């Protein structure tokens, strides 16, 4: 289960791109703020839940931020090489995730993502 911030238009857009890539339907998504998100992240302090996205594996393991990238990529069609890259360079993956998270507003502008429309899609 991929958990993301319901109030982040860029996050909502990004999750839609991931789900579109996932032609096999292996990735499911929910918002962190949903009942399911609250249940899956119950062991995580509430103040940390919105710091990043989270991937909850079938075994219940919670991976966050860049650490979730290899496992998520592994689930996607053709994602195995990308997962290998993320696993080989975990520090760079974490830094890249941090940069994207810190600049999501700018990226939304560059990608011409209508954040208001994304908010209304909730």
Phi and psi in radians as a Rosetta constraint file:
Dihedral C 1 N 2 CA 2 C 2 CIRCULARHARMONIC -1.672 0.35
Dihedral N 2 CA 2 C 2 N 3 CIRCULARHARMONIC 2.118 0.35
Dihedral C 2 N 3 CA 3 C 3 CIRCULARHARMONIC -1.925 0.35
Dihedral N 3 CA 3 C 3 N 4 CIRCULARHARMONIC 2.347 0.35
Dihedral C 3 N 4 CA 4 C 4 CIRCULARHARMONIC -2.481 0.35
Dihedral N 4 CA 4 C 4 N 5 CIRCULARHARMONIC 2.899 0.35
Dihedral C 4 N 5 CA 5 C 5 CIRCULARHARMONIC -1.346 0.35
Dihedral N 5 CA 5 C 5 N 6 CIRCULARHARMONIC 2.080 0.35
Dihedral C 5 N 6 CA 6 C 6 CIRCULARHARMONIC -1.108 0.35
Dihedral N 6 CA 6 C 6 N 7 CIRCULARHARMONIC -0.432 0.35
Dihedral C 6 N 7 CA 7 C 7 CIRCULARHARMONIC -1.624 0.35
Dihedral N 7 CA 7 C 7 N 8 CIRCULARHARMONIC 0.102 0.35
Dihedral C 7 N 8 CA 8 C 8 CIRCULARHARMONIC -1.889 0.35
Dihedral N 8 CA 8 C 8 N 9 CIRCULARHARMONIC 1.892 0.35
Dihedral C 8 N 9 CA 9 C 9 CIRCULARHARMONIC -1.066 0.35
Dihedral N 9 CA 9 C 9 N 10 CIRCULARHARMONIC -0.712 0.35
Dihedral C 9 N 10 CA 10 C 10 CIRCULARHARMONIC -1.118 0.35
Dihedral N 10 CA 10 C 10 N 11 CIRCULARHARMONIC -0.671 0.35
Dihedral C 10 N 11 CA 11 C 11 CIRCULARHARMONIC -1.118 0.35
Dihedral N 11 CA 11 C 11 N 12 CIRCULARHARMONIC -0.767 0.35
Dihedral C 11 N 12 CA 12 C 12 CIRCULARHARMONIC -1.081 0.35
Dihedral N 12 CA 12 C 12 N 13 CIRCULARHARMONIC -0.769 0.35
Dihedral C 12 N 13 CA 13 C 13 CIRCULARHARMONIC -1.074 0.35
Dihedral N 13 CA 13 C 13 N 14 CIRCULARHARMONIC -0.791 0.35
Dihedral C 13 N 14 CA 14 C 14 CIRCULARHARMONIC -1.079 0.35
Dihedral N 14 CA 14 C 14 N 15 CIRCULARHARMONIC -0.748 0.35
Dihedral C 14 N 15 CA 15 C 15 CIRCULARHARMONIC -1.125 0.35
Dihedral N 15 CA 15 C 15 N 16 CIRCULARHARMONIC -0.682 0.35
Dihedral C 15 N 16 CA 16 C 16 CIRCULARHARMONIC -1.064 0.35
Dihedral N 16 CA 16 C 16 N 17 CIRCULARHARMONIC -0.661 0.35
Dihedral C 16 N 17 CA 17 C 17 CIRCULARHARMONIC -1.144 0.35
Dihedral N 17 CA 17 C 17 N 18 CIRCULARHARMONIC -0.741 0.35
Dihedral C 17 N 18 CA 18 C 18 CIRCULARHARMONIC -1.098 0.35
Dihedral N 18 CA 18 C 18 N 19 CIRCULARHARMONIC -0.800 0.35
Dihedral C 18 N 19 CA 19 C 19 CIRCULARHARMONIC -1.146 0.35
Dihedral N 19 CA 19 C 19 N 20 CIRCULARHARMONIC -0.573 0.35
Dihedral C 19 N 20 CA 20 C 20 CIRCULARHARMONIC -1.192 0.35
Dihedral N 20 CA 20 C 20 N 21 CIRCULARHARMONIC -0.631 0.35
Dihedral C 20 N 21 CA 21 C 21 CIRCULARHARMONIC -1.179 0.35
Dihedral N 21 CA 21 C 21 N 22 CIRCULARHARMONIC -0.583 0.35
Dihedral C 21 N 22 CA 22 C 22 CIRCULARHARMONIC -1.375 0.35
Dihedral N 22 CA 22 C 22 N 23 CIRCULARHARMONIC 1.233 0.35
Dihedral C 22 N 23 CA 23 C 23 CIRCULARHARMONIC -1.124 0.35
Dihedral N 23 CA 23 C 23 N 24 CIRCULARHARMONIC -0.345 0.35
Dihedral C 23 N 24 CA 24 C 24 CIRCULARHARMONIC -1.523 0.35
Dihedral N 24 CA 24 C 24 N 25 CIRCULARHARMONIC -0.148 0.35
Dihedral C 24 N 25 CA 25 C 25 CIRCULARHARMONIC 1.219 0.35
Dihedral N 25 CA 25 C 25 N 26 CIRCULARHARMONIC 0.588 0.35
Dihedral C 25 N 26 CA 26 C 26 CIRCULARHARMONIC -1.518 0.35
Dihedral N 26 CA 26 C 26 N 27 CIRCULARHARMONIC -0.343 0.35
Dihedral C 26 N 27 CA 27 C 27 CIRCULARHARMONIC -1.820 0.35
Dihedral N 27 CA 27 C 27 N 28 CIRCULARHARMONIC 2.289 0.35
Dihedral C 27 N 28 CA 28 C 28 CIRCULARHARMONIC -2.063 0.35
Dihedral N 28 CA 28 C 28 N 29 CIRCULARHARMONIC 2.578 0.35
Dihedral C 28 N 29 CA 29 C 29 CIRCULARHARMONIC -2.260 0.35
Dihedral N 29 CA 29 C 29 N 30 CIRCULARHARMONIC 2.623 0.35
Dihedral C 29 N 30 CA 30 C 30 CIRCULARHARMONIC -2.648 0.35
Dihedral N 30 CA 30 C 30 N 31 CIRCULARHARMONIC 2.781 0.35
Dihedral C 30 N 31 CA 31 C 31 CIRCULARHARMONIC -1.414 0.35
Dihedral N 31 CA 31 C 31 N 32 CIRCULARHARMONIC 2.637 0.35
Dihedral C 31 N 32 CA 32 C 32 CIRCULARHARMONIC -1.039 0.35
Dihedral N 32 CA 32 C 32 N 33 CIRCULARHARMONIC -0.632 0.35
Dihedral C 32 N 33 CA 33 C 33 CIRCULARHARMONIC -1.369 0.35
Dihedral N 33 CA 33 C 33 N 34 CIRCULARHARMONIC -0.161 0.35
Dihedral C 33 N 34 CA 34 C 34 CIRCULARHARMONIC -1.271 0.35
Dihedral N 34 CA 34 C 34 N 35 CIRCULARHARMONIC 2.913 0.35
Dihedral C 34 N 35 CA 35 C 35 CIRCULARHARMONIC -1.022 0.35
Dihedral N 35 CA 35 C 35 N 36 CIRCULARHARMONIC -0.744 0.35
Dihedral C 35 N 36 CA 36 C 36 CIRCULARHARMONIC -1.135 0.35
Dihedral N 36 CA 36 C 36 N 37 CIRCULARHARMONIC -0.748 0.35
Dihedral C 36 N 37 CA 37 C 37 CIRCULARHARMONIC -1.060 0.35
Dihedral N 37 CA 37 C 37 N 38 CIRCULARHARMONIC -0.780 0.35
Dihedral C 37 N 38 CA 38 C 38 CIRCULARHARMONIC -1.058 0.35
Dihedral N 38 CA 38 C 38 N 39 CIRCULARHARMONIC -0.733 0.35
Dihedral C 38 N 39 CA 39 C 39 CIRCULARHARMONIC -1.152 0.35
Dihedral N 39 CA 39 C 39 N 40 CIRCULARHARMONIC -0.816 0.35
Dihedral C 39 N 40 CA 40 C 40 CIRCULARHARMONIC -1.202 0.35
Dihedral N 40 CA 40 C 40 N 41 CIRCULARHARMONIC -0.450 0.35
Dihedral C 40 N 41 CA 41 C 41 CIRCULARHARMONIC -1.861 0.35
Dihedral N 41 CA 41 C 41 N 42 CIRCULARHARMONIC 0.354 0.35
Dihedral C 41 N 42 CA 42 C 42 CIRCULARHARMONIC -0.990 0.35
Dihedral N 42 CA 42 C 42 N 43 CIRCULARHARMONIC -0.575 0.35
Dihedral C 42 N 43 CA 43 C 43 CIRCULARHARMONIC -1.366 0.35
Dihedral N 43 CA 43 C 43 N 44 CIRCULARHARMONIC -0.219 0.35
Dihedral C 43 N 44 CA 44 C 44 CIRCULARHARMONIC -1.609 0.35
Dihedral N 44 CA 44 C 44 N 45 CIRCULARHARMONIC 2.356 0.35
Dihedral C 44 N 45 CA 45 C 45 CIRCULARHARMONIC -0.991 0.35
Dihedral N 45 CA 45 C 45 N 46 CIRCULARHARMONIC 2.370 0.35
Dihedral C 45 N 46 CA 46 C 46 CIRCULARHARMONIC -0.910 0.35
Dihedral N 46 CA 46 C 46 N 47 CIRCULARHARMONIC -0.611 0.35
Dihedral C 46 N 47 CA 47 C 47 CIRCULARHARMONIC -1.157 0.35
Dihedral N 47 CA 47 C 47 N 48 CIRCULARHARMONIC -0.357 0.35
Dihedral C 47 N 48 CA 48 C 48 CIRCULARHARMONIC -1.640 0.35
Dihedral N 48 CA 48 C 48 N 49 CIRCULARHARMONIC -0.280 0.35
Dihedral C 48 N 49 CA 49 C 49 CIRCULARHARMONIC -1.067 0.35
Dihedral N 49 CA 49 C 49 N 50 CIRCULARHARMONIC -0.662 0.35
Dihedral C 49 N 50 CA 50 C 50 CIRCULARHARMONIC -1.626 0.35
Dihedral N 50 CA 50 C 50 N 51 CIRCULARHARMONIC 0.152 0.35
Dihedral C 50 N 51 CA 51 C 51 CIRCULARHARMONIC -1.254 0.35
Dihedral N 51 CA 51 C 51 N 52 CIRCULARHARMONIC -0.397 0.35
Dihedral C 51 N 52 CA 52 C 52 CIRCULARHARMONIC -2.885 0.35
Dihedral N 52 CA 52 C 52 N 53 CIRCULARHARMONIC 3.135 0.35
Dihedral C 52 N 53 CA 53 C 53 CIRCULARHARMONIC -1.408 0.35
Dihedral N 53 CA 53 C 53 N 54 CIRCULARHARMONIC 2.904 0.35
Dihedral C 53 N 54 CA 54 C 54 CIRCULARHARMONIC -2.464 0.35
Dihedral N 54 CA 54 C 54 N 55 CIRCULARHARMONIC 2.518 0.35
Dihedral C 54 N 55 CA 55 C 55 CIRCULARHARMONIC -2.061 0.35
Dihedral N 55 CA 55 C 55 N 56 CIRCULARHARMONIC 2.149 0.35
Dihedral C 55 N 56 CA 56 C 56 CIRCULARHARMONIC -1.820 0.35
Dihedral N 56 CA 56 C 56 N 57 CIRCULARHARMONIC 2.062 0.35
Dihedral C 56 N 57 CA 57 C 57 CIRCULARHARMONIC -1.336 0.35
Dihedral N 57 CA 57 C 57 N 58 CIRCULARHARMONIC 2.852 0.35
Dihedral C 57 N 58 CA 58 C 58 CIRCULARHARMONIC -0.964 0.35
Dihedral N 58 CA 58 C 58 N 59 CIRCULARHARMONIC -0.505 0.35
Dihedral C 58 N 59 CA 59 C 59 CIRCULARHARMONIC -1.394 0.35
Dihedral N 59 CA 59 C 59 N 60 CIRCULARHARMONIC -0.085 0.35
Dihedral C 59 N 60 CA 60 C 60 CIRCULARHARMONIC 1.657 0.35
Dihedral N 60 CA 60 C 60 N 61 CIRCULARHARMONIC 0.016 0.35
Dihedral C 60 N 61 CA 61 C 61 CIRCULARHARMONIC -1.222 0.35
Dihedral N 61 CA 61 C 61 N 62 CIRCULARHARMONIC 2.347 0.35
Dihedral C 61 N 62 CA 62 C 62 CIRCULARHARMONIC -1.846 0.35
Dihedral N 62 CA 62 C 62 N 63 CIRCULARHARMONIC 2.133 0.35
Dihedral C 62 N 63 CA 63 C 63 CIRCULARHARMONIC -2.009 0.35
Dihedral N 63 CA 63 C 63 N 64 CIRCULARHARMONIC 2.404 0.35
Dihedral C 63 N 64 CA 64 C 64 CIRCULARHARMONIC -2.201 0.35
Dihedral N 64 CA 64 C 64 N 65 CIRCULARHARMONIC 2.742 0.35
Dihedral C 64 N 65 CA 65 C 65 CIRCULARHARMONIC 0.918 0.35
Dihedral N 65 CA 65 C 65 N 66 CIRCULARHARMONIC -2.369 0.35
Dihedral C 65 N 66 CA 66 C 66 CIRCULARHARMONIC -1.111 0.35
Dihedral N 66 CA 66 C 66 N 67 CIRCULARHARMONIC -0.476 0.35
Dihedral C 66 N 67 CA 67 C 67 CIRCULARHARMONIC -1.121 0.35
Dihedral N 67 CA 67 C 67 N 68 CIRCULARHARMONIC -0.384 0.35
Dihedral C 67 N 68 CA 68 C 68 CIRCULARHARMONIC -1.428 0.35
Dihedral N 68 CA 68 C 68 N 69 CIRCULARHARMONIC -0.346 0.35
Dihedral C 68 N 69 CA 69 C 69 CIRCULARHARMONIC -1.018 0.35
Dihedral N 69 CA 69 C 69 N 70 CIRCULARHARMONIC -0.806 0.35
Dihedral C 69 N 70 CA 70 C 70 CIRCULARHARMONIC -1.097 0.35
Dihedral N 70 CA 70 C 70 N 71 CIRCULARHARMONIC -0.741 0.35
Dihedral C 70 N 71 CA 71 C 71 CIRCULARHARMONIC -1.153 0.35
Dihedral N 71 CA 71 C 71 N 72 CIRCULARHARMONIC -0.696 0.35
Dihedral C 71 N 72 CA 72 C 72 CIRCULARHARMONIC -1.151 0.35
Dihedral N 72 CA 72 C 72 N 73 CIRCULARHARMONIC -0.829 0.35
Dihedral C 72 N 73 CA 73 C 73 CIRCULARHARMONIC -1.032 0.35
Dihedral N 73 CA 73 C 73 N 74 CIRCULARHARMONIC -0.650 0.35
Dihedral C 73 N 74 CA 74 C 74 CIRCULARHARMONIC -1.053 0.35
Dihedral N 74 CA 74 C 74 N 75 CIRCULARHARMONIC -0.535 0.35
Dihedral C 74 N 75 CA 75 C 75 CIRCULARHARMONIC -1.353 0.35
Dihedral N 75 CA 75 C 75 N 76 CIRCULARHARMONIC -0.321 0.35
Dihedral C 75 N 76 CA 76 C 76 CIRCULARHARMONIC -1.599 0.35
Dihedral N 76 CA 76 C 76 N 77 CIRCULARHARMONIC 2.531 0.35
Dihedral C 76 N 77 CA 77 C 77 CIRCULARHARMONIC -0.998 0.35
Dihedral N 77 CA 77 C 77 N 78 CIRCULARHARMONIC 2.207 0.35
Dihedral C 77 N 78 CA 78 C 78 CIRCULARHARMONIC 1.311 0.35
Dihedral N 78 CA 78 C 78 N 79 CIRCULARHARMONIC 0.128 0.35
Dihedral C 78 N 79 CA 79 C 79 CIRCULARHARMONIC -1.487 0.35
Dihedral N 79 CA 79 C 79 N 80 CIRCULARHARMONIC -0.115 0.35
Dihedral C 79 N 80 CA 80 C 80 CIRCULARHARMONIC -1.000 0.35
Dihedral N 80 CA 80 C 80 N 81 CIRCULARHARMONIC -0.800 0.35
Dihedral C 80 N 81 CA 81 C 81 CIRCULARHARMONIC -1.085 0.35
Dihedral N 81 CA 81 C 81 N 82 CIRCULARHARMONIC -0.668 0.35
Dihedral C 81 N 82 CA 82 C 82 CIRCULARHARMONIC -1.152 0.35
Dihedral N 82 CA 82 C 82 N 83 CIRCULARHARMONIC -0.720 0.35
Dihedral C 82 N 83 CA 83 C 83 CIRCULARHARMONIC -1.048 0.35
Dihedral N 83 CA 83 C 83 N 84 CIRCULARHARMONIC -0.730 0.35
Dihedral C 83 N 84 CA 84 C 84 CIRCULARHARMONIC -1.085 0.35
Dihedral N 84 CA 84 C 84 N 85 CIRCULARHARMONIC -0.703 0.35
Dihedral C 84 N 85 CA 85 C 85 CIRCULARHARMONIC -1.101 0.35
Dihedral N 85 CA 85 C 85 N 86 CIRCULARHARMONIC -0.807 0.35
Dihedral C 85 N 86 CA 86 C 86 CIRCULARHARMONIC -1.075 0.35
Dihedral N 86 CA 86 C 86 N 87 CIRCULARHARMONIC -0.684 0.35
Dihedral C 86 N 87 CA 87 C 87 CIRCULARHARMONIC -1.227 0.35
Dihedral N 87 CA 87 C 87 N 88 CIRCULARHARMONIC -0.617 0.35
Dihedral C 87 N 88 CA 88 C 88 CIRCULARHARMONIC -1.236 0.35
Dihedral N 88 CA 88 C 88 N 89 CIRCULARHARMONIC -0.571 0.35
Dihedral C 88 N 89 CA 89 C 89 CIRCULARHARMONIC -2.184 0.35
Dihedral N 89 CA 89 C 89 N 90 CIRCULARHARMONIC 1.138 0.35
Dihedral C 89 N 90 CA 90 C 90 CIRCULARHARMONIC -1.106 0.35
Dihedral N 90 CA 90 C 90 N 91 CIRCULARHARMONIC -0.621 0.35
Dihedral C 90 N 91 CA 91 C 91 CIRCULARHARMONIC -1.147 0.35
Dihedral N 91 CA 91 C 91 N 92 CIRCULARHARMONIC -0.797 0.35
Dihedral C 91 N 92 CA 92 C 92 CIRCULARHARMONIC -1.114 0.35
Dihedral N 92 CA 92 C 92 N 93 CIRCULARHARMONIC -0.669 0.35
Dihedral C 92 N 93 CA 93 C 93 CIRCULARHARMONIC -1.102 0.35
Dihedral N 93 CA 93 C 93 N 94 CIRCULARHARMONIC -0.769 0.35
Dihedral C 93 N 94 CA 94 C 94 CIRCULARHARMONIC -1.117 0.35
Dihedral N 94 CA 94 C 94 N 95 CIRCULARHARMONIC -0.736 0.35
Dihedral C 94 N 95 CA 95 C 95 CIRCULARHARMONIC -1.128 0.35
Dihedral N 95 CA 95 C 95 N 96 CIRCULARHARMONIC -0.726 0.35
Dihedral C 95 N 96 CA 96 C 96 CIRCULARHARMONIC -1.114 0.35
Dihedral N 96 CA 96 C 96 N 97 CIRCULARHARMONIC -0.760 0.35
Dihedral C 96 N 97 CA 97 C 97 CIRCULARHARMONIC -1.045 0.35
Dihedral N 97 CA 97 C 97 N 98 CIRCULARHARMONIC -0.801 0.35
Dihedral C 97 N 98 CA 98 C 98 CIRCULARHARMONIC -1.043 0.35
Dihedral N 98 CA 98 C 98 N 99 CIRCULARHARMONIC -0.706 0.35
Dihedral C 98 N 99 CA 99 C 99 CIRCULARHARMONIC -1.140 0.35
Dihedral N 99 CA 99 C 99 N 100 CIRCULARHARMONIC -0.810 0.35
Dihedral C 99 N 100 CA 100 C 100 CIRCULARHARMONIC -1.060 0.35
Dihedral N 100 CA 100 C 100 N 101 CIRCULARHARMONIC -0.795 0.35
Dihedral C 100 N 101 CA 101 C 101 CIRCULARHARMONIC -1.067 0.35
Dihedral N 101 CA 101 C 101 N 102 CIRCULARHARMONIC -0.707 0.35
Dihedral C 101 N 102 CA 102 C 102 CIRCULARHARMONIC -1.278 0.35
Dihedral N 102 CA 102 C 102 N 103 CIRCULARHARMONIC -0.361 0.35
Dihedral C 102 N 103 CA 103 C 103 CIRCULARHARMONIC -2.071 0.35
Dihedral N 103 CA 103 C 103 N 104 CIRCULARHARMONIC 0.418 0.35
Dihedral C 103 N 104 CA 104 C 104 CIRCULARHARMONIC -1.098 0.35
Dihedral N 104 CA 104 C 104 N 105 CIRCULARHARMONIC -0.542 0.35
Dihedral C 104 N 105 CA 105 C 105 CIRCULARHARMONIC -1.141 0.35
Dihedral N 105 CA 105 C 105 N 106 CIRCULARHARMONIC -0.799 0.35
Dihedral C 105 N 106 CA 106 C 106 CIRCULARHARMONIC -1.091 0.35
Dihedral N 106 CA 106 C 106 N 107 CIRCULARHARMONIC -0.777 0.35
Dihedral C 106 N 107 CA 107 C 107 CIRCULARHARMONIC -1.097 0.35
Dihedral N 107 CA 107 C 107 N 108 CIRCULARHARMONIC -0.667 0.35
Dihedral C 107 N 108 CA 108 C 108 CIRCULARHARMONIC -1.068 0.35
Dihedral N 108 CA 108 C 108 N 109 CIRCULARHARMONIC -0.707 0.35
Dihedral C 108 N 109 CA 109 C 109 CIRCULARHARMONIC -1.135 0.35
Dihedral N 109 CA 109 C 109 N 110 CIRCULARHARMONIC -0.817 0.35
Dihedral C 109 N 110 CA 110 C 110 CIRCULARHARMONIC -1.106 0.35
Dihedral N 110 CA 110 C 110 N 111 CIRCULARHARMONIC -0.621 0.35
Dihedral C 110 N 111 CA 111 C 111 CIRCULARHARMONIC -1.519 0.35
Dihedral N 111 CA 111 C 111 N 112 CIRCULARHARMONIC -0.017 0.35
Dihedral C 111 N 112 CA 112 C 112 CIRCULARHARMONIC 0.992 0.35
Dihedral N 112 CA 112 C 112 N 113 CIRCULARHARMONIC 0.754 0.35
Dihedral C 112 N 113 CA 113 C 113 CIRCULARHARMONIC -1.457 0.35
Dihedral N 113 CA 113 C 113 N 114 CIRCULARHARMONIC 2.186 0.35
Dihedral C 113 N 114 CA 114 C 114 CIRCULARHARMONIC -1.417 0.35
Dihedral N 114 CA 114 C 114 N 115 CIRCULARHARMONIC 1.713 0.35
Dihedral C 114 N 115 CA 115 C 115 CIRCULARHARMONIC -1.125 0.35
Dihedral N 115 CA 115 C 115 N 116 CIRCULARHARMONIC -0.597 0.35
Dihedral C 115 N 116 CA 116 C 116 CIRCULARHARMONIC -1.131 0.35
Dihedral N 116 CA 116 C 116 N 117 CIRCULARHARMONIC -0.727 0.35
Dihedral C 116 N 117 CA 117 C 117 CIRCULARHARMONIC -1.136 0.35
Dihedral N 117 CA 117 C 117 N 118 CIRCULARHARMONIC -0.668 0.35
Dihedral C 117 N 118 CA 118 C 118 CIRCULARHARMONIC -1.086 0.35
Dihedral N 118 CA 118 C 118 N 119 CIRCULARHARMONIC -0.731 0.35
Dihedral C 118 N 119 CA 119 C 119 CIRCULARHARMONIC -1.108 0.35
Dihedral N 119 CA 119 C 119 N 120 CIRCULARHARMONIC -0.673 0.35
Dihedral C 119 N 120 CA 120 C 120 CIRCULARHARMONIC -1.224 0.35
Dihedral N 120 CA 120 C 120 N 121 CIRCULARHARMONIC -0.363 0.35
Dihedral C 120 N 121 CA 121 C 121 CIRCULARHARMONIC -1.223 0.35
Dihedral N 121 CA 121 C 121 N 122 CIRCULARHARMONIC -0.212 0.35
